[in-house]
Every structure is written in structure tokens, then in C-alpha cells.
Amino acid sequence: MDMSKLDDHVTVAPQIAVADVAEIKALGYTGLMCNRPDGEDPSQPAWAEIEAAAQEAGLKTYFLPVQSRPEAEIAAEGFAKAMEENDKLFAYCRSGTRCQLIYQAAKARA
């Protein structure tokens, strides 16, 4: 699994698979966030599938899909809240870039 650690508490990644959830939990993450809308690509797993695996693993889950600037502003608020609620947060989207931009917006609000 490809991932980029942004700080000691937040890591972002490209699209994950349901099977990756166990590794995310094993790495010590307490929260899992998706910033990718369902159906953006027909081959991506639905959020509901990943969310079910994450909840079964005991992870807090956050679905903040972003396709537009207004959605990004709302997601930045949610991202900031998720960072406050978790010791370690793992976020993903198509490439990881969207998550990184939302993370930066969330940090700028602090």
C-alpha cells in the first residue's frame, strides 16, 4: 500500500482496498477517512464496503467526498474534527492529493 505521512498523526494514500483496512489498523491508526466520492471510477470499492471493514476493525470512519471547492471547505472542517478525535488518522482518495490539500486547509484553520 502506497502512503504518505504528512505529520505524526496524519497519513494520506491513493485508493485503498477492503483488504488494506486490517493493515491500517495494525499500523496503529484509529480513524479512516475517504475524500473520494463513490462511483468516481467504476473499479473503486464503494465506501460502504470499506466502512464496514473499518468499523469491524474498530476504526472511526469519516466520509467527506470532495468534487468542488464548496465541498472542500466543508471537508476541511470535518478533517480538522477527525484530527482532533484521533491519535492517528488515515485518509485516502484517488491519488492522495485531494486528502493532502484538505489536510492543509484544515491545518490552516487551526
N, C-alpha and C positions, 0 to 999 in steps of 0.2 A: 504494500500500500504506500503510495506516494503522499507525503505530508510535509508541511512547512510550519515550523514552530515560530509563532510571532512574538511570544514572550513566555515567561514561566508558566502561564495559566491558559494560554490560547494557542491552539494549533488549527490550521486550515488544510483542506485537501480537495482534490478533484472528486468526482462522483465515487461513492463507496458502494459496496455490495452488502447484502444482508449478512453474509459470512464474515465481513470485516468488523461487525459490531462486537463480537467476542474479543477480538484483538484490541479494539478501542477501550473496552472495559478493563482488559488485562493491563493496559498501559497506564491505568490509573485515572482515566477521565471519568468525571461524574455527570457531565452533560453532553448531549449530542444535538447539534443544530443543523437544519437543512435550509439553505438560502436559494434553492433551486425549485422552480415550480414543477409540479407533476406534469408529465406529458411534453416537456421541453424537447425531449428526444424519445422516440418510441422504444428505444432499447433500455432506458434507465428504469431501475426499480421504483415502484411507487413509494411515496413517503410512508404510507400506511404499513407496508411490509417492513421497512427499516425501523419505523417507530415501534412496531410490535416486538421486534427482536431487542431493541434498545430498552424498552420498558421491562421485558422479561429479564434482561441483564441487570436491571436496577438503575439504569441511567435516566436522568431527567431529559425530557425531549422538548425541542423548540422547532416549530415550522414557521419560518419567516421568508417565504419566497419573494424574490425581487425580480421585476421586469422593467420597472420605471423609476424615475427619480422620487416621486412621492412614496412609492413602496420602500425605497432605500432609506428614506428619512424615518419611516415607521420601524423598519427593521433595525436601524441604528439604536433606537430606543429599546427595542426588545433584546438586541445584542448586549447592550450595556446592562440590562437587568439580568440576563443569563450569566454574564461575567460576575456579577455580584453574588449570584446564587450558587456558583460552582467553584471548587478549587481548581479544576481543570476542565476546560470546555473544548470540544472538538466540533468544528464546523466544516461543512462541505457544500459545494455547488458543482457546476460543470467542470471548471478548471481550478477553482480555489481563489481566483482573482476577485470575484464578487464578494466572497467572505472577507477577504483581506481589506477591501475598500469599506465594507460595512463596519468592520472592526476599527479601522482608522477613524471613521465618523463617530463611532461610539466612544472611542478614547478622547476625541476632541471635545465631546460634551462634558467630560469629567472635570 
